[in-house]
Structures are given as C-alpha cells and as structure tokens.
C-alpha cells in the first residue's frame, strides 16, 4: 500500500492528464482545520478533494463538514485508492455540466 503523499502525487498527475489546463492547489489545513487538501479549477468549474491513503483512514475534525459543505456548493469528495476511479468519473460528469 502506498502512503498518502504518494497517492496524492499520483492523483494530481492523473487529474492533470484527464483535465488538460486545470489548475490544482494544495490548501493549507492550518488556515482552517478540516478543509480538503486539493482545490481543482477547470474552465468555469471547481472541486475539492480530500485524499486519504485508504477508505479506513482516520478523518480529522471538521473534514466531513467541509466536504459536505463544498459538495453542496460545487463538488467535493473523499478520495482514496479504493474509490479513485469512481470519484474521477463523478468529477468528469460534474465538470461537463
């Protein structure tokens, strides 16, 4: 099993290939505890992703709150190796609408 940083690095590469021209920013959790790791800007859409090394990884306080809130605003998910393809497919649909 790969560690969380390796998973996120590979995930970013895959997102950049899937959505050419997108911009991806690492958000600073020390500014607001629980905010997802990644902000993805693509054309006139945006999404956030909180990367985890597995579906059983522990969540920090407030992460569920911010993922749910940002999903209501646009698109946000927890992503880990076990659901990565599903999340990327959902993200493709969100970016197409």
CNS distance restraints for C-alpha pairs under 8 A (distance, minus, plus):
assign (resid   2 and name CA) (resid   6 and name CA) 6.21 0.50 0.50
assign (resid   2 and name CA) (resid   7 and name CA) 6.36 0.50 0.50
assign (resid   2 and name CA) (resid  53 and name CA) 7.07 0.50 0.50
assign (resid   3 and name CA) (resid   7 and name CA) 6.29 0.50 0.50
assign (resid   3 and name CA) (resid  53 and name CA) 5.86 0.50 0.50
assign (resid   4 and name CA) (resid   8 and name CA) 6.16 0.50 0.50
assign (resid   4 and name CA) (resid  51 and name CA) 7.16 0.50 0.50
assign (resid   4 and name CA) (resid  52 and name CA) 5.81 0.50 0.50
assign (resid   4 and name CA) (resid  53 and name CA) 4.39 0.50 0.50
assign (resid   5 and name CA) (resid   9 and name CA) 6.09 0.50 0.50
assign (resid   6 and name CA) (resid  10 and name CA) 6.20 0.50 0.50
assign (resid   7 and name CA) (resid  11 and name CA) 6.01 0.50 0.50
assign (resid   7 and name CA) (resid  51 and name CA) 7.78 0.50 0.50
assign (resid   7 and name CA) (resid  52 and name CA) 7.94 0.50 0.50
assign (resid   7 and name CA) (resid  53 and name CA) 6.61 0.50 0.50
assign (resid   7 and name CA) (resid  80 and name CA) 7.78 0.50 0.50
assign (resid   7 and name CA) (resid  81 and name CA) 7.50 0.50 0.50
assign (resid   8 and name CA) (resid  12 and name CA) 6.08 0.50 0.50
assign (resid   8 and name CA) (resid  51 and name CA) 6.24 0.50 0.50
assign (resid   9 and name CA) (resid  13 and name CA) 6.50 0.50 0.50
assign (resid  10 and name CA) (resid  14 and name CA) 6.26 0.50 0.50
assign (resid  11 and name CA) (resid  15 and name CA) 6.14 0.50 0.50
assign (resid  12 and name CA) (resid  16 and name CA) 6.15 0.50 0.50
assign (resid  12 and name CA) (resid  24 and name CA) 7.54 0.50 0.50
assign (resid  13 and name CA) (resid  17 and name CA) 6.30 0.50 0.50
assign (resid  14 and name CA) (resid  18 and name CA) 6.10 0.50 0.50
assign (resid  15 and name CA) (resid  19 and name CA) 5.89 0.50 0.50
assign (resid  15 and name CA) (resid  88 and name CA) 7.88 0.50 0.50
assign (resid  16 and name CA) (resid  20 and name CA) 5.61 0.50 0.50
assign (resid  16 and name CA) (resid  21 and name CA) 7.19 0.50 0.50
assign (resid  16 and name CA) (resid  22 and name CA) 6.28 0.50 0.50
assign (resid  16 and name CA) (resid  23 and name CA) 7.90 0.50 0.50
assign (resid  19 and name CA) (resid  42 and name CA) 7.18 0.50 0.50
assign (resid  21 and name CA) (resid  42 and name CA) 7.08 0.50 0.50
assign (resid  22 and name CA) (resid  40 and name CA) 6.78 0.50 0.50
assign (resid  22 and name CA) (resid  41 and name CA) 5.58 0.50 0.50
assign (resid  22 and name CA) (resid  42 and name CA) 4.59 0.50 0.50
assign (resid  22 and name CA) (resid  43 and name CA) 7.21 0.50 0.50
assign (resid  23 and name CA) (resid  40 and name CA) 5.75 0.50 0.50
assign (resid  23 and name CA) (resid  41 and name CA) 5.11 0.50 0.50
assign (resid  23 and name CA) (resid  42 and name CA) 6.63 0.50 0.50
assign (resid  24 and name CA) (resid  38 and name CA) 6.57 0.50 0.50
assign (resid  24 and name CA) (resid  39 and name CA) 5.61 0.50 0.50
assign (resid  24 and name CA) (resid  40 and name CA) 4.57 0.50 0.50
assign (resid  24 and name CA) (resid  41 and name CA) 6.41 0.50 0.50
assign (resid  25 and name CA) (resid  38 and name CA) 5.63 0.50 0.50
assign (resid  25 and name CA) (resid  39 and name CA) 5.11 0.50 0.50
assign (resid  25 and name CA) (resid  40 and name CA) 6.57 0.50 0.50
assign (resid  26 and name CA) (resid  37 and name CA) 5.62 0.50 0.50
assign (resid  26 and name CA) (resid  38 and name CA) 4.82 0.50 0.50
assign (resid  26 and name CA) (resid  39 and name CA) 6.49 0.50 0.50
assign (resid  27 and name CA) (resid  35 and name CA) 7.35 0.50 0.50
assign (resid  27 and name CA) (resid  36 and name CA) 6.96 0.50 0.50
assign (resid  27 and name CA) (resid  37 and name CA) 5.26 0.50 0.50
assign (resid  27 and name CA) (resid  38 and name CA) 5.82 0.50 0.50
assign (resid  27 and name CA) (resid  39 and name CA) 6.77 0.50 0.50
assign (resid  28 and name CA) (resid  32 and name CA) 7.37 0.50 0.50
assign (resid  28 and name CA) (resid  35 and name CA) 7.85 0.50 0.50
assign (resid  28 and name CA) (resid  37 and name CA) 7.37 0.50 0.50
assign (resid  29 and name CA) (resid  33 and name CA) 5.16 0.50 0.50
assign (resid  29 and name CA) (resid  34 and name CA) 6.34 0.50 0.50
assign (resid  29 and name CA) (resid  35 and name CA) 5.91 0.50 0.50
assign (resid  29 and name CA) (resid  36 and name CA) 7.67 0.50 0.50
assign (resid  29 and name CA) (resid  37 and name CA) 7.39 0.50 0.50
assign (resid  33 and name CA) (resid  61 and name CA) 7.18 0.50 0.50
assign (resid  33 and name CA) (resid  62 and name CA) 6.65 0.50 0.50
assign (resid  33 and name CA) (resid  63 and name CA) 7.71 0.50 0.50
assign (resid  34 and name CA) (resid  60 and name CA) 6.22 0.50 0.50
assign (resid  34 and name CA) (resid  61 and name CA) 5.98 0.50 0.50
assign (resid  34 and name CA) (resid  62 and name CA) 4.62 0.50 0.50
assign (resid  34 and name CA) (resid  63 and name CA) 4.11 0.50 0.50
assign (resid  34 and name CA) (resid  64 and name CA) 7.73 0.50 0.50
assign (resid  34 and name CA) (resid  65 and name CA) 7.80 0.50 0.50
assign (resid  34 and name CA) (resid  66 and name CA) 6.46 0.50 0.50
assign (resid  35 and name CA) (resid  62 and name CA) 7.59 0.50 0.50
assign (resid  35 and name CA) (resid  63 and name CA) 6.14 0.50 0.50
assign (resid  35 and name CA) (resid  66 and name CA) 5.72 0.50 0.50
assign (resid  35 and name CA) (resid  67 and name CA) 7.45 0.50 0.50
assign (resid  36 and name CA) (resid  48 and name CA) 6.10 0.50 0.50
assign (resid  36 and name CA) (resid  49 and name CA) 5.61 0.50 0.50
assign (resid  36 and name CA) (resid  50 and name CA) 4.46 0.50 0.50
assign (resid  36 and name CA) (resid  51 and name CA) 7.82 0.50 0.50
assign (resid  36 and name CA) (resid  63 and name CA) 6.91 0.50 0.50
assign (resid  36 and name CA) (resid  66 and name CA) 7.08 0.50 0.50
assign (resid  36 and name CA) (resid  67 and name CA) 6.69 0.50 0.50
assign (resid  37 and name CA) (resid  48 and name CA) 7.28 0.50 0.50
assign (resid  37 and name CA) (resid  49 and name CA) 6.07 0.50 0.50
assign (resid  37 and name CA) (resid  50 and name CA) 4.96 0.50 0.50
assign (resid  37 and name CA) (resid  51 and name CA) 6.62 0.50 0.50
assign (resid  38 and name CA) (resid  48 and name CA) 5.34 0.50 0.50
assign (resid  38 and name CA) (resid  49 and name CA) 5.15 0.50 0.50
assign (resid  38 and name CA) (resid  50 and name CA) 6.49 0.50 0.50
assign (resid  38 and name CA) (resid  51 and name CA) 7.98 0.50 0.50
assign (resid  39 and name CA) (resid  46 and name CA) 7.14 0.50 0.50
assign (resid  39 and name CA) (resid  47 and name CA) 5.86 0.50 0.50
assign (resid  39 and name CA) (resid  48 and name CA) 4.55 0.50 0.50
assign (resid  39 and name CA) (resid  49 and name CA) 6.78 0.50 0.50
assign (resid  40 and name CA) (resid  46 and name CA) 5.47 0.50 0.50
assign (resid  40 and name CA) (resid  47 and name CA) 5.14 0.50 0.50
assign (resid  40 and name CA) (resid  48 and name CA) 6.04 0.50 0.50
assign (resid  41 and name CA) (resid  45 and name CA) 6.00 0.50 0.50
assign (resid  41 and name CA) (resid  46 and name CA) 4.55 0.50 0.50
assign (resid  41 and name CA) (resid  47 and name CA) 6.75 0.50 0.50
assign (resid  42 and name CA) (resid  46 and name CA) 6.06 0.50 0.50
assign (resid  42 and name CA) (resid  95 and name CA) 7.32 0.50 0.50
assign (resid  45 and name CA) (resid  74 and name CA) 7.79 0.50 0.50
assign (resid  45 and name CA) (resid  95 and name CA) 6.19 0.50 0.50
assign (resid  46 and name CA) (resid  74 and name CA) 6.61 0.50 0.50
assign (resid  46 and name CA) (resid  75 and name CA) 7.07 0.50 0.50
assign (resid  46 and name CA) (resid  95 and name CA) 7.91 0.50 0.50
assign (resid  47 and name CA) (resid  70 and name CA) 7.86 0.50 0.50
assign (resid  47 and name CA) (resid  71 and name CA) 7.93 0.50 0.50
assign (resid  47 and name CA) (resid  74 and name CA) 6.24 0.50 0.50
assign (resid  47 and name CA) (resid  75 and name CA) 4.74 0.50 0.50
assign (resid  47 and name CA) (resid  76 and name CA) 5.60 0.50 0.50
assign (resid  47 and name CA) (resid  91 and name CA) 7.89 0.50 0.50
assign (resid  48 and name CA) (resid  67 and name CA) 7.70 0.50 0.50
assign (resid  48 and name CA) (resid  70 and name CA) 7.28 0.50 0.50
assign (resid  48 and name CA) (resid  75 and name CA) 6.45 0.50 0.50
assign (resid  48 and name CA) (resid  76 and name CA) 4.71 0.50 0.50
assign (resid  48 and name CA) (resid  77 and name CA) 6.83 0.50 0.50
assign (resid  49 and name CA) (resid  67 and name CA) 7.85 0.50 0.50
assign (resid  49 and name CA) (resid  76 and name CA) 5.56 0.50 0.50
assign (resid  49 and name CA) (resid  77 and name CA) 5.18 0.50 0.50
assign (resid  49 and name CA) (resid  78 and name CA) 5.84 0.50 0.50
assign (resid  49 and name CA) (resid  79 and name CA) 6.50 0.50 0.50
assign (resid  50 and name CA) (resid  67 and name CA) 7.67 0.50 0.50
assign (resid  50 and name CA) (resid  76 and name CA) 7.89 0.50 0.50
assign (resid  50 and name CA) (resid  77 and name CA) 6.33 0.50 0.50
assign (resid  50 and name CA) (resid  78 and name CA) 4.70 0.50 0.50
assign (resid  50 and name CA) (resid  79 and name CA) 6.00 0.50 0.50
assign (resid  51 and name CA) (resid  78 and name CA) 5.95 0.50 0.50
assign (resid  51 and name CA) (resid  79 and name CA) 4.94 0.50 0.50
assign (resid  51 and name CA) (resid  80 and name CA) 5.86 0.50 0.50
assign (resid  52 and name CA) (resid  57 and name CA) 6.22 0.50 0.50
assign (resid  52 and name CA) (resid  78 and name CA) 7.11 0.50 0.50
assign (resid  52 and name CA) (resid  79 and name CA) 6.13 0.50 0.50
assign (resid  52 and name CA) (resid  80 and name CA) 4.97 0.50 0.50
assign (resid  53 and name CA) (resid  57 and name CA) 6.49 0.50 0.50
assign (resid  53 and name CA) (resid  80 and name CA) 5.58 0.50 0.50
assign (resid  53 and name CA) (resid  81 and name CA) 6.84 0.50 0.50
assign (resid  54 and name CA) (resid  80 and name CA) 5.16 0.50 0.50
assign (resid  54 and name CA) (resid  81 and name CA) 6.19 0.50 0.50
assign (resid  54 and name CA) (resid  82 and name CA) 6.83 0.50 0.50
assign (resid  55 and name CA) (resid  80 and name CA) 5.99 0.50 0.50
assign (resid  55 and name CA) (resid  81 and name CA) 7.75 0.50 0.50
assign (resid  55 and name CA) (resid  82 and name CA) 6.66 0.50 0.50
assign (resid  55 and name CA) (resid  83 and name CA) 7.98 0.50 0.50
assign (resid  59 and name CA) (resid  63 and name CA) 6.41 0.50 0.50
assign (resid  59 and name CA) (resid  64 and name CA) 7.76 0.50 0.50
assign (resid  62 and name CA) (resid  66 and name CA) 6.34 0.50 0.50
assign (resid  63 and name CA) (resid  67 and name CA) 6.09 0.50 0.50
assign (resid  64 and name CA) (resid  68 and name CA) 6.01 0.50 0.50
assign (resid  65 and name CA) (resid  69 and name CA) 6.05 0.50 0.50
assign (resid  66 and name CA) (resid  70 and name CA) 5.89 0.50 0.50
assign (resid  67 and name CA) (resid  71 and name CA) 5.95 0.50 0.50
assign (resid  67 and name CA) (resid  76 and name CA) 5.39 0.50 0.50
assign (resid  67 and name CA) (resid  77 and name CA) 6.05 0.50 0.50
assign (resid  67 and name CA) (resid  78 and name CA) 7.35 0.50 0.50
assign (resid  68 and name CA) (resid  72 and name CA) 6.37 0.50 0.50
assign (resid  68 and name CA) (resid  76 and name CA) 7.07 0.50 0.50
assign (resid  69 and name CA) (resid  73 and name CA) 6.51 0.50 0.50
assign (resid  70 and name CA) (resid  74 and name CA) 5.99 0.50 0.50
assign (resid  70 and name CA) (resid  75 and name CA) 6.22 0.50 0.50
assign (resid  70 and name CA) (resid  76 and name CA) 5.62 0.50 0.50
assign (resid  71 and name CA) (resid  75 and name CA) 4.17 0.50 0.50
assign (resid  71 and name CA) (resid  76 and name CA) 4.35 0.50 0.50
assign (resid  71 and name CA) (resid  77 and name CA) 7.17 0.50 0.50
assign (resid  75 and name CA) (resid  91 and name CA) 7.42 0.50 0.50
assign (resid  75 and name CA) (resid  94 and name CA) 7.10 0.50 0.50
assign (resid  77 and name CA) (resid  87 and name CA) 7.19 0.50 0.50
assign (resid  79 and name CA) (resid  83 and name CA) 6.20 0.50 0.50
assign (resid  79 and name CA) (resid  84 and name CA) 5.68 0.50 0.50
assign (resid  79 and name CA) (resid  87 and name CA) 6.66 0.50 0.50
assign (resid  80 and name CA) (resid  84 and name CA) 5.61 0.50 0.50
assign (resid  83 and name CA) (resid  87 and name CA) 6.15 0.50 0.50
assign (resid  84 and name CA) (resid  88 and name CA) 6.11 0.50 0.50
assign (resid  85 and name CA) (resid  89 and name CA) 6.12 0.50 0.50
assign (resid  86 and name CA) (resid  90 and name CA) 6.25 0.50 0.50
assign (resid  87 and name CA) (resid  91 and name CA) 6.04 0.50 0.50
assign (resid  88 and name CA) (resid  92 and name CA) 6.13 0.50 0.50
assign (resid  89 and name CA) (resid  93 and name CA) 6.46 0.50 0.50
assign (resid  90 and name CA) (resid  94 and name CA) 6.22 0.50 0.50
assign (resid  91 and name CA) (resid  95 and name CA) 6.09 0.50 0.50
assign (resid  92 and name CA) (resid  96 and name CA) 6.21 0.50 0.50
assign (resid  93 and name CA) (resid  97 and name CA) 6.56 0.50 0.50
